[in-house]
Amino acid sequence: MIDRNDPSTSCMADRRRFLRAAAGATVAGGMLPAGLQASESEPSMPPLGKAEHVIFLWLGGGMAQIDTFDPKRRGSSRERKPGTDYDVIDTAVPGVRVCEHLQRTAARMDRVTAIRTVHHEMIDEHAAAVYWVHVGRPVNGTIQYPAIGAAVAHELGPADPQAPPYVLIGYPNVARSPGFLGPKHGYLYLTDLRSGPRGLSLPPYLTPHRHARRTELLAALRASAPIAAGDASWQSYLEAQEAAQRLAGRDFMQVFDLEQESADTREAYGSEFGQRCLLARRLTERGVRFVEVAHNLNFVNGTGWDTHKEGQQQQWVLIRELDQALAAMIDDLETRDRLDKTLIVVATEFGRPAEFDGAGGRGHQSTTFTLVLAGGGLRHRGAIGQTDDLAKRIVERPVSIPDFHATIHHALGIDCHTELYDGDRPVPITDNGNPVRELFI
């Protein structure tokens, strides 16, 4: 038993408090310069946002911030001269400039904010960095945390009970998983736009009449199994079957038919990636809460956004694809009066340095890189945060990955201090993140 009147006990308590405070300061400050570490007194929380959906555009490989949303002085990959590899243009927001290949987005930057000072400590390992950006925490060997899409699905559910809350248009992996929240809050995924999710597509020989008869038989079998009524795994199985039955119906599956859109709309979105973005818009309209869209699954430039070596020479192809799809989505949502309801996120696992390697490509950089938000009812300002003359170090307004997650949650009206539960263990929904206040006030 602890004697609270014992001076040695008091000293130990003081020491524990000191160590906790020191650890908190280390985590909060990370590897930032001393002048950029978090202040002791945080300002009051801004008002919660009212967005209803998220479209999360994933640029796997590492988008070069210096070649896109945080351009600096002109460099040259051919001459191995550090700097921006493209010319720079003005945007709709005075003082905010982007690369020449983001021409469409530049005209819409008053509805966009490039957060230029995001950072974490994972440089060389893509999978770990992907996990960090999706989950909001580094990999932990003792607990499987949920991805942000799963956390949003858990907190808000679908906007329509006939739709899934979380859809992934791309390849699944652990970084997108529901973690300890369980499969109920996992994603529905697809890679083929023409067929939709294969597991939900009925075979051609199964006519509506035969499907109805099978559904009736399944219902009878469920009714005849009261012995399993209290079994949690059995109940979970039944719920999954019922959800699959709903989603396999024509009411939901027709959302994957892009031919229902006008030719002008489909053309505005552009390439296959653009068509994925168009499908994402349709899914949110149908009631899906969180849609992730992977860009460049087939490496149209040879390397994707991981622009080592010769990949840098064709990076502009990806930037233009992103530009067209992002601008089209902003216009489309605005025309439908859904831009304020839909938060668009452009994310990547880390950035790239100003210098070029021997083959004219760029390496990895996590000391500062850019993630982008658009729509969602936020008070956009083109850009937040300032980096040095080669976009390598943070000069002003650092934003951590937990802060970025907290901003997404806050925009959706979710308290970023909410606790999730791994069994009976409380786990904060973000790793001590705080929303970017400037976007809400």
C-alpha positions in Angstrom: 0.0 0.0 0.0 1.2 3.5 -0.8 1.7 5.9 2.1 0.8 9.3 0.6 2.4 11.1 3.6 5.8 9.5 2.9 8.1 12.1 1.3 9.7 9.5 -0.9 6.2 8.6 -2.3 5.7 12.3 -3.1 9.0 12.5 -4.9 8.2 9.4 -7.0 4.8 10.9 -7.9 6.6 14.2 -8.9 9.1 12.2 -11.0 6.3 10.3 -12.8 4.5 13.5 -13.6 7.7 15.0 -14.9 8.4 12.0 -17.1 4.8 12.0 -18.5 5.1 15.7 -19.3 8.5 15.2 -20.9 7.3 12.3 -23.0 4.3 14.3 -24.1 6.5 17.2 -25.1 8.7 14.9 -27.1 5.8 13.3 -29.0 4.2 16.7 -29.6 7.4 18.4 -30.8 8.8 15.4 -32.6 11.9 16.5 -34.6 10.7 20.1 -35.2 12.8 23.1 -34.3 12.2 24.3 -30.7 10.4 27.4 -31.9 7.8 25.4 -33.8 6.9 23.0 -31.0 3.3 23.1 -29.6 2.5 25.8 -27.1 1.5 24.7 -23.6 -2.0 26.3 -23.7 -4.1 25.1 -26.6 -6.8 27.5 -27.8 -10.5 26.6 -27.5 -11.9 24.1 -30.0 -13.4 25.7 -33.1 -17.1 24.9 -34.0 -17.7 21.5 -35.4 -18.1 21.2 -39.2 -21.2 19.9 -41.0 -19.8 17.9 -43.9 -21.5 14.5 -44.5 -19.1 12.6 -46.7 -15.4 12.2 -47.5 -13.8 11.4 -50.9 -10.2 10.4 -50.1 -7.9 10.6 -53.2 -4.9 8.5 -52.6 -1.6 9.2 -54.5 0.4 6.2 -53.6 4.2 6.5 -53.9 4.8 10.0 -52.6 3.7 13.1 -54.4 6.4 15.7 -54.7 5.1 18.8 -52.9 7.8 20.9 -54.6 6.5 19.9 -58.0 2.8 20.4 -57.2 1.3 22.4 -54.4 4.4 23.9 -52.7 6.6 25.1 -55.6 9.8 26.9 -55.0 12.6 28.3 -57.2 13.1 26.7 -60.6 15.3 23.7 -60.7 15.9 21.1 -63.4 15.9 17.3 -63.2 17.9 17.2 -66.5 20.7 19.4 -65.1 20.3 18.0 -61.5 19.7 21.5 -60.2 17.7 21.4 -57.0 14.3 23.1 -57.1 10.9 22.9 -58.7 10.9 20.9 -62.0 8.2 22.9 -63.7 7.1 26.5 -64.2 4.9 28.1 -61.5 1.5 29.8 -62.0 -0.7 32.1 -59.9 -4.0 30.8 -58.5 -7.4 32.3 -57.6 -5.9 33.1 -54.1 -3.5 36.0 -54.2 0.0 35.0 -53.1 -0.7 31.2 -53.5 1.1 29.6 -56.4 1.1 26.0 -57.8 2.9 24.2 -60.6 1.9 24.8 -64.2 0.3 21.4 -64.6 -2.3 22.2 -62.0 -3.9 24.9 -64.2 -7.5 23.8 -63.6 -7.1 23.4 -59.9 -5.3 26.8 -59.7 -8.5 28.5 -60.9 -10.4 26.8 -58.0 -7.9 27.3 -55.1 -10.4 29.5 -53.3 -12.2 26.2 -52.5 -9.0 24.3 -51.8 -6.4 24.4 -49.0 -3.0 22.9 -49.5 -1.6 22.1 -46.0 2.1 22.4 -46.8 3.6 21.5 -43.4 2.4 18.0 -42.7 5.2 15.8 -41.3 6.0 12.4 -39.8 9.2 10.4 -39.1 8.9 7.5 -41.6 11.1 8.1 -44.6 12.2 4.9 -46.3 9.5 2.4 -45.7 6.5 3.0 -48.0 4.1 0.5 -46.3 4.8 2.0 -42.8 4.3 5.6 -44.1 1.0 4.6 -45.9 -0.2 3.1 -42.6 0.8 6.2 -40.7 -1.2 8.5 -43.0 -4.2 6.3 -43.2 -4.3 5.3 -39.5 -2.9 8.4 -37.9 -0.3 6.5 -35.9 2.9 4.5 -36.6 2.7 0.8 -36.8 2.2 -0.9 -33.4 2.9 -4.5 -32.9 0.4 -5.0 -30.1 -2.7 -3.3 -31.4 -4.3 -3.0 -34.9 -5.7 0.5 -35.1 -8.6 1.3 -37.5 -8.0 3.4 -40.7 -9.7 6.7 -40.8 -12.3 5.4 -43.2 -13.3 2.7 -40.7 -13.3 5.2 -37.8 -15.7 7.5 -39.8 -17.8 4.5 -40.7 -18.0 3.5 -37.0 -18.9 7.0 -35.8 -21.4 8.0 -38.5 -22.5 4.8 -40.4 -23.9 5.2 -43.9 -26.0 8.2 -44.8 -28.5 5.7 -46.3 -29.1 2.3 -44.6 -29.2 0.7 -48.1 -25.6 1.7 -48.7 -22.3 0.6 -47.2 -20.5 3.2 -45.1 -17.0 2.7 -46.4 -15.9 1.9 -50.0 -12.4 1.4 -51.4 -11.8 1.8 -55.1 -8.4 0.2 -55.3 -6.5 -2.6 -53.7 -7.1 -3.6 -50.1 -4.5 -3.9 -47.4 -4.0 -3.5 -43.7 -3.6 0.3 -43.8 -7.3 0.5 -44.8 -8.6 -2.0 -42.4 -11.1 -1.6 -39.6 -8.6 -2.9 -37.1 -10.0 -3.6 -33.6 -13.4 -2.1 -34.7 -14.1 -5.4 -36.5 -15.3 -6.3 -40.0 -18.7 -4.6 -39.6 -16.8 -1.3 -40.1 -14.6 -2.6 -42.9 -14.7 -1.5 -46.6 -16.4 -2.8 -49.7 -13.8 -2.7 -52.4 -13.6 -2.9 -56.2 -10.9 -2.5 -58.9 -13.1 -2.9 -62.0 -15.4 0.0 -62.7 -17.4 -1.9 -65.2 -18.6 -4.7 -63.0 -18.7 -3.2 -59.6 -17.8 -5.3 -56.5 -17.6 -8.9 -57.9 -18.9 -10.4 -54.7 -22.1 -8.5 -55.1 -22.7 -9.2 -58.8 -25.4 -11.9 -59.4 -24.5 -14.6 -62.0 -26.3 -14.2 -65.3 -28.3 -17.4 -64.9 -29.8 -16.3 -61.6 -33.1 -14.7 -62.7 -35.0 -12.3 -60.3 -37.5 -15.1 -59.7 -34.9 -17.6 -58.7 -33.1 -15.0 -56.6 -36.4 -14.3 -54.7 -36.9 -18.0 -54.0 -33.4 -18.4 -52.7 -33.9 -15.4 -50.4 -37.1 -16.9 -49.0 -35.4 -20.2 -48.4 -32.6 -18.4 -46.6 -35.1 -16.6 -44.4 -36.7 -19.9 -43.5 -33.4 -21.4 -42.5 -32.6 -18.5 -40.3 -36.0 -18.8 -38.6 -35.3 -22.5 -37.9 -32.0 -21.9 -36.1 -33.0 -20.3 -32.7 -30.3 -22.3 -31.0 -27.7 -19.9 -32.4 -29.6 -16.8 -31.6 -27.3 -15.8 -28.7 -24.1 -16.6 -30.6 -22.3 -13.3 -31.4 -20.4 -14.8 -34.4 -23.7 -16.2 -35.8 -25.4 -12.8 -35.5 -22.5 -11.1 -37.1 -22.7 -13.6 -40.0 -26.4 -13.0 -40.4 -25.9 -9.2 -40.4 -23.2 -9.6 -43.1 -25.5 -11.7 -45.2 -28.4 -9.3 -44.9 -26.1 -6.4 -45.9 -24.9 -8.3 -48.9 -28.4 -9.1 -50.0 -29.3 -5.4 -49.8 -26.2 -4.3 -51.7 -26.6 -6.9 -54.4 -30.0 -5.5 -55.3 -30.5 -3.3 -58.3 -31.2 -0.2 -56.2 -27.6 -0.1 -55.1 -25.8 -1.8 -57.9 -27.0 0.7 -60.5 -24.7 3.3 -58.9 -21.8 1.6 -60.7 -23.3 2.2 -64.1 -21.5 5.4 -65.2 -23.4 5.4 -68.5 -26.2 7.0 -66.5 -24.1 10.1 -66.5 -24.0 12.5 -69.5 -21.2 12.2 -72.0 -20.1 15.7 -71.0 -19.8 14.8 -67.4 -17.8 11.7 -68.1 -15.5 13.6 -70.4 -15.0 16.3 -67.9 -13.5 13.8 -65.4 -11.1 12.5 -68.0 -9.0 9.3 -67.6 -9.7 6.1 -65.7 -8.7 7.8 -62.5 -11.3 10.5 -63.3 -13.9 7.9 -63.9 -13.1 6.5 -60.4 -13.6 9.9 -59.0 -17.0 10.2 -60.8 -18.0 6.9 -59.3 -17.0 8.2 -55.9 -19.3 11.1 -56.3 -22.1 8.8 -57.2 -21.4 6.6 -54.2 -21.6 9.5 -51.8 -24.9 10.6 -53.4 -26.2 7.0 -52.8 -25.3 7.2 -49.1 -21.7 6.0 -48.8 -20.0 8.0 -46.0 -16.3 7.5 -46.9 -14.9 6.6 -50.3 -11.2 6.1 -51.0 -10.0 6.4 -54.6 -6.6 5.1 -55.6 -4.8 6.9 -58.3 -2.6 5.3 -61.0 -3.0 1.7 -60.2 -1.4 0.7 -63.5 1.6 3.1 -63.3 0.9 5.0 -66.5 4.2 6.9 -66.1 6.3 3.8 -65.3 6.8 4.4 -61.6 3.7 6.0 -60.2 4.2 8.9 -57.7 7.4 7.2 -56.5 9.4 9.2 -58.9 12.9 7.8 -58.5 15.0 7.7 -61.7 13.1 8.2 -65.0 9.7 8.4 -63.2 10.4 12.1 -62.6 10.4 12.8 -66.3 6.8 11.6 -66.7 5.5 12.9 -63.4 3.6 15.7 -65.2 1.3 13.0 -66.7 0.0 12.1 -63.2 -0.2 15.8 -62.1 -2.4 16.6 -65.1 -4.6 13.6 -64.4 -5.1 14.7 -60.8 -5.7 18.3 -61.9 -8.5 17.4 -64.3 -10.2 15.0 -62.0 -10.0 17.2 -58.9 -11.2 20.3 -60.8 -14.1 18.3 -62.4 -15.1 17.0 -59.0 -15.2 20.4 -57.4 -17.3 21.8 -60.2 -19.6 18.8 -60.3 -20.2 18.8 -56.6 -20.8 22.5 -56.6 -23.3 22.3 -59.4 -25.2 19.7 -57.4 -25.0 21.8 -54.2 -23.0 19.1 -52.6 -19.5 20.6 -52.3 -20.0 21.9 -48.7 -21.4 18.4 -47.8 -18.4 16.6 -49.3 -14.9 16.9 -48.0 -12.3 16.0 -50.7 -8.9 14.9 -49.4 -5.8 14.5 -51.5 -3.3 12.4 -49.6 0.1 10.6 -50.1 2.5 8.9 -47.8 5.3 11.4 -47.8 6.9 14.0 -50.1 10.1 14.3 -52.1 13.3 16.4 -51.7 14.3 19.3 -53.9 17.5 17.5 -55.0 17.6 14.9 -57.8 19.4 11.6 -57.9 21.9 10.5 -60.5 19.2 9.4 -62.9 17.2 12.6 -62.5 14.6 11.3 -60.0 13.7 12.3 -56.5 14.1 10.4 -53.2 11.8 10.4 -50.2 11.1 13.2 -47.7 8.9 13.3 -44.6 10.2 16.4 -42.7 7.5 18.3 -44.5 5.1 17.5 -47.3 1.7 18.6 -48.6 -1.8 17.1 -48.1 -4.8 18.9 -49.6 -8.4 19.5 -48.6 -11.2 20.9 -50.7 -14.9 21.6 -50.2 -16.4 20.2 -47.0 -17.7 23.6 -45.8 -14.3 24.7 -44.7 -13.0 28.2 -44.8 -10.5 27.7 -47.5 -7.5 29.9 -48.1 -5.4 28.3 -50.8 -2.6 27.2 -48.5 -1.7 26.9 -44.9 1.9 26.6 -43.5 5.2 27.8 -44.8 8.3 25.9 -45.7 11.9 27.0 -46.5 13.2 28.0 -49.9 13.4 24.3 -51.1 10.3 22.9 -49.3 12.6 20.8 -47.0 11.9 22.2 -43.6 8.9 23.8 -41.8 9.2 27.5 -41.2 5.7 28.2 -39.9 2.6 26.3 -38.8 3.5 22.6 -38.5 0.6 20.1 -38.9 1.0 16.6 -37.6 -0.7 13.5 -39.1 -2.9 13.3 -35.9 -3.8 17.0 -36.5 -4.7 16.2 -40.1 -7.0 13.3 -39.0 -8.5 15.5 -36.3 -9.3 18.1 -39.0 -11.2 15.5 -41.1 -13.1 14.3 -38.1 -14.0 17.8 -37.0 -15.2 18.7 -40.5 -17.6 15.8 -40.2 -18.9 16.9 -36.8 -17.0 14.1 -35.0 -15.3 15.1 -31.7 -11.6 14.5 -32.3 -11.3 13.5 -28.6 -13.8 10.7 -28.9 -12.7 7.4 -27.5 -13.1 4.1 -29.4 -12.8 0.8 -27.6 -10.6 -2.2 -28.2 -12.6 -4.6 -26.1 -12.8 -2.7 -22.8 -9.7 -0.6 -23.5 -10.4 3.0 -24.5 -8.4 4.3 -27.5 -8.6 8.0 -28.6 -9.8 8.3 -32.2 -6.8 10.4 -32.9 -3.3 10.4 -31.4 -3.8 13.7 -29.5 -4.5 15.5 -32.7 -6.2 18.9 -32.9 -8.0 20.3 -35.9 -6.5 23.1 -38.0 -8.4 26.0 -36.5 -7.9 28.3 -39.5 -10.2 26.1 -41.6 -13.1 26.5 -39.2 -13.1 30.2 -38.0 
